Amino acid sequence: METDEGVELVVDQEKNAEVEGRQEDKQTEIYNIDLDHSSKVLTVKIVTTATQVVAASTLIFAAKPKVIKIAAALAVSTRRRKGVVIRDPEEELHT
């Protein structure tokens, strides 16, 4: 080991220590939470007077959905060969 390599190792260790120190500072900034913030922002308004509410209601009748029946499509003769569908055009015209 030469002296230059030893100096480089010491410099690298010092840089690593600085980086770790910065990470600790950043984490303390992140975790520095103002716990009294919710009590500052959220306030409860207490109402002691009562008010009378009058509600009117009317019946709303819902319409019944209509079911429409659609005839199923006629089956067309098809043959499959190696993933290819072959149709006969004359059979499709006789619908």
Wavefront OBJ file of the C-alpha trace (Angstrom):
o trace
v 0.000 0.000 0.000
v 1.463 3.318 -1.024
v 1.038 6.557 0.848
v -1.192 8.006 -1.883
v -3.608 5.095 -1.518
v -3.706 5.592 2.237
v -4.445 9.288 1.805
v -7.220 8.495 -0.673
v -8.767 6.006 1.762
v -8.739 8.586 4.562
v -10.299 11.207 2.258
v -12.993 8.707 1.188
v -13.761 7.894 4.820
v -14.077 11.594 5.644
v -16.449 12.115 2.705
v -18.544 9.136 3.818
v -18.727 10.580 7.330
v -19.882 13.931 5.901
v -22.552 12.229 3.802
v -23.793 10.259 6.808
v -23.893 13.463 8.838
v -25.974 15.140 6.135
v -28.368 12.219 6.090
v -28.862 12.504 9.834
v -29.553 16.240 9.473
v -32.074 15.594 6.705
v -33.816 12.925 8.753
v -34.098 15.217 11.749
v -35.642 17.860 9.484
v -38.104 15.324 8.107
v -39.124 14.031 11.513
v -39.418 17.500 13.049
v -43.204 17.528 13.050
v -45.255 20.237 14.641
v -47.553 18.145 16.835
v -49.578 21.183 17.877
v -50.446 21.961 14.257
v -53.769 20.106 14.397
v -54.896 22.020 17.463
v -53.934 25.274 15.761
v -55.812 24.490 12.569
v -58.811 22.494 13.775
v -61.221 24.419 15.937
v -64.598 23.309 17.212
v -67.461 25.747 17.128
v -69.942 25.024 19.897
v -73.525 26.016 19.126
v -75.856 26.309 22.087
v -78.967 27.550 20.312
v -81.373 25.086 18.752
v -83.130 25.728 15.480
v -86.315 24.107 14.301
v -86.203 22.427 10.916
v -89.356 21.778 8.939
v -89.051 19.267 6.149
v -91.602 18.490 3.489
v -91.455 15.255 1.611
v -93.092 14.056 -1.550
v -93.129 10.585 -2.974
v -91.126 10.047 -6.109
v -92.125 7.014 -8.095
v -89.396 5.235 -9.954
v -90.070 3.993 -13.447
v -89.723 0.307 -14.085
v -87.014 -0.514 -16.581
v -88.182 -2.094 -19.807
v -86.475 -5.279 -20.861
v -86.024 -5.536 -24.586
v -85.480 -8.984 -25.992
v -83.146 -9.231 -28.942
v -83.106 -12.325 -31.089
v -79.822 -14.166 -31.015
v -77.700 -14.024 -34.125
v -77.939 -17.030 -36.356
v -75.076 -19.456 -36.154
v -72.769 -19.300 -39.135
v -70.887 -22.403 -40.025
v -67.196 -21.852 -39.600
v -64.245 -24.167 -39.654
v -60.970 -23.664 -37.835
v -57.676 -24.758 -39.229
v -54.462 -23.813 -37.473
v -56.070 -20.794 -35.812
v -57.594 -19.449 -39.051
v -61.381 -19.150 -39.365
v -62.702 -20.157 -42.776
v -66.233 -19.023 -43.679
v -68.351 -19.918 -46.648
v -69.753 -16.681 -48.153
v -72.762 -18.487 -49.667
v -73.853 -19.750 -46.236
v -73.614 -16.250 -44.765
v -75.916 -14.806 -47.447
v -78.836 -17.147 -46.570
v -79.744 -15.284 -43.382
l 1 2 3 4 5 6 7 8 9 10 11 12 13 14 15 16 17 18 19 20 21 22 23 24 25 26 27 28 29 30 31 32 33 34 35 36 37 38 39 40 41 42 43 44 45 46 47 48 49 50 51 52 53 54 55 56 57 58 59 60 61 62 63 64 65 66 67 68 69 70 71 72 73 74 75 76 77 78 79 80 81 82 83 84 85 86 87 88 89 90 91 92 93 94 95
